[in-house]
């Protein structure tokens, strides 16, 4: 698991936040992004078994 902070812009307003990413045993990844004093988004992804790495 890794933890991180981030900074960027949302419709020209400066925003910051924090998050984490974890590679799970089943090969999927779980990523959480949170705005400081605001919303949170959770992303989950799993590789398509028919895809190939480049």
ROSE-4610 file (N, C-alpha, C; in Angstrom, 1 decimal, always signed):
// ROSE-4610
residu = [X/X/X/X/X/X/X/X/X/X/X/X/X/X/X/X/X/X/X/X/X/X/X/X/X/X/X/X/X/X/X/X/X/X/X/X/X/X/X/X/X/X/X/X/X/X/X/X/X/X/X/X/X/X/X/X/X/X/X/X/X/X/X/X/X/X/X/X/X/X/X/X/X/X/X/X/X/X/X/X/X/X/X/X/X/X/X/X/X/X/X/X/X/X/X/X/X/X/X/X/X/X/X/X/X/X/X/X/X/X/X/X/X/X/X/X/X/X/X/X/X/X/X/X/X/X/X/X/X/X/X/X/X/X/X/X/X/X/X/X/X/X/X/X/X/X/X/X/X/X/X/X/X/X/X/X/X/X/X/X/X/X]
num = [1/1/1/2/2/2/3/3/3/4/4/4/5/5/5/6/6/6/7/7/7/8/8/8/9/9/9/10/10/10/11/11/11/12/12/12/13/13/13/14/14/14/15/15/15/16/16/16/17/17/17/18/18/18/19/19/19/20/20/20/21/21/21/22/22/22/23/23/23/24/24/24/25/25/25/26/26/26/27/27/27/28/28/28/29/29/29/30/30/30/31/31/31/32/32/32/33/33/33/34/34/34/35/35/35/36/36/36/37/37/37/38/38/38/39/39/39/40/40/40/41/41/41/42/42/42/43/43/43/44/44/44/45/45/45/46/46/46/47/47/47/48/48/48/49/49/49/50/50/50/51/51/51/52/52/52/53/53/53/54/54/54]
x = [+0.8/+0.0/+0.9/+0.5/+1.2/+0.2/+0.7/-0.1/+0.5/-0.3/+0.2/-0.6/-0.1/-0.8/-0.8/-1.7/-1.8/-2.3/-2.0/-2.5/-2.8/-3.9/-4.3/-5.3/-6.1/-7.1/-8.4/-9.5/-10.9/-11.6/-11.9/-12.5/-11.9/-10.5/-9.7/-9.5/-10.1/-9.8/-8.7/-7.8/-6.7/-7.3/-7.0/-7.4/-6.3/-6.4/-5.4/-6.1/-5.3/-5.9/-4.9/-5.4/-4.5/-5.2/-4.5/-5.0/-4.1/-4.6/-3.8/-4.1/-3.2/-3.4/-2.9/-3.6/-3.3/-3.5/-2.5/-2.6/-3.1/-4.2/-4.9/-4.4/-4.5/-4.1/-4.7/-5.9/-6.5/-6.1/-5.1/-4.5/-5.2/-6.3/-6.9/-6.2/-6.5/-6.0/-7.1/-6.9/-8.0/-7.3/-7.8/-7.2/-8.3/-7.9/-8.8/-8.2/-9.0/-8.6/-9.6/-9.0/-9.9/-9.4/-10.4/-10.1/-10.0/-9.1/-9.0/-10.3/-11.0/-12.3/-13.4/-13.4/-14.4/-14.7/-15.0/-15.5/-14.3/-14.8/-13.8/-14.3/-13.3/-13.6/-12.8/-13.4/-12.8/-12.8/-11.6/-11.5/-11.0/-11.7/-11.3/-11.1/-10.0/-9.7/-9.1/-9.4/-8.8/-8.5/-7.3/-6.8/-7.7/-8.0/-8.8/-7.8/-8.2/-7.3/-6.9/-7.7/-7.3/-6.3/-6.0/-5.1/-3.7/-2.8/-1.4/-0.6/+0.4/+1.3/+2.2/+2.4/+3.3/+4.7]
y = [-1.2/+0.0/+1.2/+2.2/+3.5/+4.6/+5.6/+6.8/+8.0/+9.0/+10.1/+11.3/+12.5/+13.8/+14.3/+15.1/+15.6/+17.1/+17.8/+19.2/+19.3/+20.1/+20.4/+21.5/+21.5/+22.5/+21.9/+22.4/+22.0/+23.2/+23.4/+24.5/+25.8/+25.9/+27.0/+27.3/+26.5/+26.6/+25.6/+26.1/+25.2/+24.3/+23.0/+22.0/+21.1/+20.5/+19.5/+18.4/+17.3/+16.2/+15.1/+13.9/+12.8/+11.5/+10.5/+9.2/+8.0/+6.9/+5.7/+4.7/+3.8/+2.8/+1.5/+0.4/-0.9/-1.9/-2.7/-3.9/-5.1/-5.6/-6.7/-8.0/-9.0/-10.4/-10.9/-10.5/-11.0/-10.3/-9.4/-8.7/-7.4/-7.0/-5.7/-4.6/-3.4/-2.3/-1.4/-0.9/-0.1/+1.2/+2.3/+3.6/+4.6/+5.3/+6.3/+7.7/+8.6/+10.0/+10.8/+11.7/+12.5/+14.0/+14.9/+16.3/+16.7/+17.6/+18.1/+18.8/+18.4/+19.0/+18.8/+17.7/+17.5/+16.1/+15.9/+14.6/+13.6/+12.3/+11.2/+10.4/+9.9/+9.0/+7.7/+6.6/+5.3/+4.7/+4.3/+3.6/+2.2/+1.3/-0.1/-0.6/-1.3/-1.7/-3.1/-3.9/-5.3/-5.5/-6.0/-6.2/-7.3/-7.0/-7.9/-9.1/-10.3/-11.5/-11.7/-11.1/-11.3/-10.2/-9.2/-8.1/-8.6/-7.9/-8.2/-7.0/-7.1/-6.0/-5.6/-4.3/-3.7/-3.4]
z = [+0.0/+0.0/+0.0/-0.8/-0.8/-0.5/+0.2/+0.5/-0.2/-0.6/-1.3/-1.1/-1.3/-1.4/-2.8/-3.1/-4.5/-4.5/-5.6/-5.8/-7.2/-7.5/-8.8/-8.9/-10.0/-10.2/-10.6/-10.0/-10.3/-10.8/-12.1/-12.7/-12.2/-12.3/-12.1/-10.6/-9.7/-8.2/-7.8/-7.1/-6.6/-5.5/-5.7/-4.7/-4.3/-3.2/-2.7/-2.0/-1.8/-1.1/-0.8/-0.5/-0.2/-0.7/-0.7/-1.2/-0.9/-1.3/-1.2/-2.3/-2.6/-3.6/-3.0/-3.3/-2.8/-3.9/-4.1/-5.1/-4.3/-4.6/-3.9/-4.4/-3.5/-3.9/-5.2/-5.5/-6.7/-8.0/-7.9/-9.0/-9.3/-8.6/-8.8/-8.0/-8.3/-7.6/-7.0/-5.8/-5.2/-4.8/-5.4/-5.3/-4.6/-3.6/-3.0/-3.1/-3.6/-3.7/-2.8/-2.0/-1.1/-1.2/-1.4/-1.3/+0.2/+0.5/+1.9/+2.2/+3.3/+3.7/+2.6/+1.9/+0.9/+0.5/-0.8/-1.2/-1.3/-1.5/-1.7/-2.9/-3.6/-4.7/-4.6/-4.9/-4.8/-6.2/-6.7/-8.0/-7.8/-8.5/-8.5/-9.9/-10.1/-11.5/-11.4/-12.5/-12.6/-14.0/-14.3/-15.6/-16.3/-17.6/-18.4/-18.7/-18.4/-18.6/-20.0/-21.0/-22.4/-22.9/-22.0/-22.4/-22.3/-23.0/-22.9/-22.5/-21.7/-21.3/-22.4/-22.4/-23.5/-22.9]
